[in-house]
Amino acid sequence: MPSYKVLLVDDDRFVLDALTIYLKSEPDLEVIATAAHGIEALEVLANTHCDVVVSDIEMPLMDGRQLLTEVQKLPQPPAFIAMTAFSTDETLLEMLSNGAAAYIVKSDRAQDIRDIIRVAVSGGTALSPLAMTRLRSMLPKTTQIPEQLSPLQQRVMKLVCEGASNREIMKTTNLTMAVVKKTVSQLLDIFKVSSRTQLVAQIYRTERA
């Protein structure tokens, strides 16, 4: 089984140690290094291959926002997972809109964190249960779906905004997985975003404007 190489970034040594313990028991996840801030993380990335960066947002010298920007400039950027102790509306939306593959809260269960790392490394996007709950609470109860979308696109878009996965959309709508994936892909193209989390963030920002 191939192992995914993980770089952990946080200025709290306790958090780094705890995450390392969470991941070391998993044969497919390997912590290759830890860093206390973005500058140290970039030094590691300059010399070491990494599949995913799990980074705190608030750090000295270079925070997670700046690190995400710098990571995306790399020739083959690793997936980036934003991590925070306290999720706020703006921080959550900002990181997702700027290209983070996933968003976790430090109080998430260890298994949820491990699963989200796997999703991010495989090219997917995800929110931890706590982050998804936060995002759902931020969305209006009656999301305004653009009228130019087809009825099918509108239906799928509404479910995406409610946090439904492709499998959940398939069960709710009785569509095939192929049709669900195609429709979600069309929505990403229409809204010019690269992930469903960015899609939800875009809708929320539009409705708040």
C-alpha positions as CSV (number, residue, x, y, z in Angstrom):
1,M,0.0,0.0,0.0
2,P,1.5,3.4,-1.0
3,S,1.9,5.9,1.8
4,Y,0.9,9.6,1.5
5,K,3.5,12.0,2.8
6,V,2.1,14.6,5.2
7,L,3.6,17.9,6.3
8,L,2.2,19.3,9.5
9,V,2.4,23.0,10.2
10,D,1.4,24.6,13.6
11,D,3.1,26.8,16.1
12,D,1.7,24.7,18.9
13,R,4.0,21.8,19.7
14,F,1.2,19.9,21.5
15,V,-1.0,20.0,18.3
16,L,1.9,18.7,16.1
17,D,2.6,15.9,18.5
18,A,-1.1,14.9,18.8
19,L,-1.6,14.9,15.0
20,T,1.6,12.9,14.6
21,I,0.2,10.3,17.0
22,Y,-3.1,10.3,15.1
23,L,-1.4,9.5,11.8
24,K,1.5,7.3,12.7
25,S,-0.8,4.2,13.2
26,E,-2.1,4.5,9.7
27,P,0.0,2.5,7.1
28,D,-1.0,4.9,4.3
29,L,-0.2,8.1,6.0
30,E,3.4,9.2,6.8
31,V,4.3,12.4,8.6
32,I,7.6,13.4,6.9
33,A,8.1,16.7,8.8
34,T,6.6,19.3,11.1
35,A,7.0,23.1,10.9
36,A,6.1,25.9,13.3
37,H,5.1,28.4,10.7
38,G,4.9,29.0,6.9
39,I,8.5,29.9,6.4
40,E,9.7,26.6,7.9
41,A,7.1,24.7,5.9
42,L,8.4,26.2,2.6
43,E,11.9,25.3,3.5
44,V,10.8,21.7,3.9
45,L,8.8,21.8,0.6
46,A,11.9,23.1,-1.2
47,N,13.8,19.9,-0.4
48,T,11.2,17.2,0.3
49,H,8.3,15.7,-1.7
50,C,5.0,16.0,0.1
51,D,1.5,15.0,-0.9
52,V,-0.5,17.1,1.5
53,V,0.1,20.1,3.8
54,V,-2.0,20.2,7.0
55,S,-1.6,23.8,8.2
56,D,-2.9,25.9,11.1
57,I,-4.2,29.3,9.9
58,E,-3.0,31.6,12.7
59,M,0.8,31.4,13.0
60,P,3.7,33.9,13.5
61,L,6.1,34.9,10.7
62,M,4.0,33.4,8.0
63,D,0.4,32.3,8.6
64,G,-1.7,29.7,6.9
65,R,-3.2,32.2,4.4
66,Q,0.2,33.2,3.1
67,L,1.4,29.7,3.1
68,L,-1.5,28.5,0.9
69,T,-0.7,31.3,-1.6
70,E,2.9,30.2,-1.7
71,V,2.2,26.5,-1.9
72,Q,-0.1,27.1,-4.9
73,K,2.9,28.7,-6.8
74,L,4.9,25.5,-6.6
75,P,5.3,23.5,-9.9
76,Q,3.5,20.5,-8.4
77,P,1.7,21.9,-5.3
78,P,0.6,19.4,-2.7
79,A,-3.0,19.4,-1.5
80,F,-3.6,22.0,1.3
81,I,-5.8,21.4,4.3
82,A,-6.6,24.4,6.5
83,M,-6.8,23.8,10.2
84,T,-8.0,26.0,13.0
85,A,-9.1,25.9,16.6
86,F,-11.9,28.4,16.1
87,S,-13.8,28.6,12.8
88,T,-15.2,31.9,11.8
89,D,-17.4,32.7,8.8
90,E,-14.8,34.8,7.0
91,T,-11.9,32.4,7.6
92,L,-13.8,29.4,6.5
93,L,-14.9,31.1,3.3
94,E,-11.6,32.7,2.6
95,M,-9.6,29.5,2.8
96,L,-12.1,27.5,0.7
97,S,-12.4,30.3,-1.9
98,N,-8.6,30.6,-2.2
99,G,-8.1,26.9,-3.0
100,A,-7.8,24.9,0.2
101,A,-8.8,21.3,-0.6
102,A,-10.2,20.8,2.9
103,Y,-11.0,22.5,6.2
104,I,-10.7,20.9,9.6
105,V,-11.2,22.0,13.2
106,K,-8.6,20.9,15.7
107,S,-11.3,19.4,17.9
108,D,-12.5,17.1,15.2
109,R,-12.2,13.3,15.8
110,A,-8.9,11.7,14.9
111,Q,-10.7,9.4,12.4
112,D,-12.4,12.3,10.7
113,I,-9.0,14.1,10.3
114,R,-7.4,10.9,8.8
115,D,-10.3,10.4,6.4
116,I,-10.2,14.0,5.2
117,I,-6.5,13.8,4.6
118,R,-7.1,10.8,2.3
119,V,-9.8,12.7,0.4
120,A,-7.6,15.7,-0.1
121,V,-4.6,13.6,-1.3
122,S,-6.8,11.7,-3.8
123,G,-7.8,15.0,-5.4
124,G,-11.1,15.6,-3.6
125,T,-12.4,18.3,-1.4
126,A,-13.9,18.0,2.0
127,L,-15.0,19.6,5.2
128,S,-14.8,18.0,8.6
129,P,-18.2,17.4,10.3
130,L,-17.7,20.4,12.6
131,A,-16.7,22.6,9.7
132,M,-19.6,21.4,7.6
133,T,-22.0,22.1,10.4
134,R,-20.6,25.6,10.6
135,L,-20.9,26.2,6.9
136,R,-24.5,24.9,6.9
137,S,-25.4,27.3,9.7
138,M,-24.0,30.2,7.6
139,L,-26.1,29.4,4.6
140,P,-29.5,30.9,4.3
141,K,-32.4,28.5,4.9
142,T,-33.7,29.4,1.4
143,T,-30.8,29.5,-0.9
144,Q,-31.4,31.5,-4.1
145,I,-30.4,29.4,-7.1
146,P,-29.6,31.3,-10.3
147,E,-32.5,31.0,-12.7
148,Q,-30.3,30.3,-15.7
149,L,-29.5,26.9,-14.4
150,S,-31.5,23.9,-15.7
151,P,-34.0,22.3,-13.3
152,L,-31.6,19.4,-12.8
153,Q,-28.7,21.8,-12.1
154,Q,-30.9,23.8,-9.7
155,R,-31.9,20.6,-7.8
156,V,-28.3,19.4,-7.5
157,M,-27.0,22.8,-6.6
158,K,-29.5,23.0,-3.7
159,L,-28.3,19.7,-2.3
160,V,-24.7,20.7,-2.7
161,C,-25.4,23.8,-0.7
162,E,-27.0,21.7,2.0
163,G,-23.7,19.7,2.3
164,A,-24.8,16.6,0.5
165,S,-22.2,14.2,-0.9
166,N,-22.5,12.8,-4.5
167,R,-23.7,9.5,-3.0
168,E,-26.3,11.4,-0.9
169,I,-27.4,13.4,-4.0
170,M,-27.7,10.1,-5.9
171,K,-30.0,8.6,-3.3
172,T,-32.1,11.7,-2.9
173,T,-32.7,12.3,-6.6
174,N,-32.6,8.7,-7.9
175,L,-30.0,9.8,-10.4
176,T,-27.1,7.7,-11.4
177,M,-23.7,8.5,-10.0
178,A,-22.4,9.4,-13.5
179,V,-25.2,12.0,-13.9
180,V,-24.6,13.4,-10.5
181,K,-20.8,13.8,-11.1
182,K,-21.5,15.4,-14.6
183,T,-24.0,17.9,-13.1
184,V,-21.6,18.9,-10.3
185,S,-18.9,19.3,-12.8
186,Q,-21.1,21.6,-14.9
187,L,-21.9,23.7,-11.9
188,L,-18.2,24.1,-11.1
189,D,-17.6,25.3,-14.7
190,I,-20.6,27.7,-14.6
191,F,-19.4,29.3,-11.4
192,K,-15.7,29.1,-12.4
193,V,-14.6,27.3,-9.3
194,S,-12.6,24.1,-8.8
195,S,-14.3,22.4,-6.0
196,R,-17.7,22.0,-4.4
197,T,-16.6,23.7,-1.2
198,Q,-15.6,26.7,-3.3
199,L,-18.9,26.5,-5.0
200,V,-20.8,26.8,-1.7
201,A,-18.6,29.6,-0.6
202,Q,-19.3,31.4,-3.8
203,I,-23.0,31.1,-3.4
204,Y,-22.8,32.3,0.2
205,R,-20.7,35.3,-0.7
206,T,-23.1,36.2,-3.5
207,E,-26.1,36.1,-1.2
208,R,-24.5,38.2,1.5
209,A,-23.5,40.9,-1.0
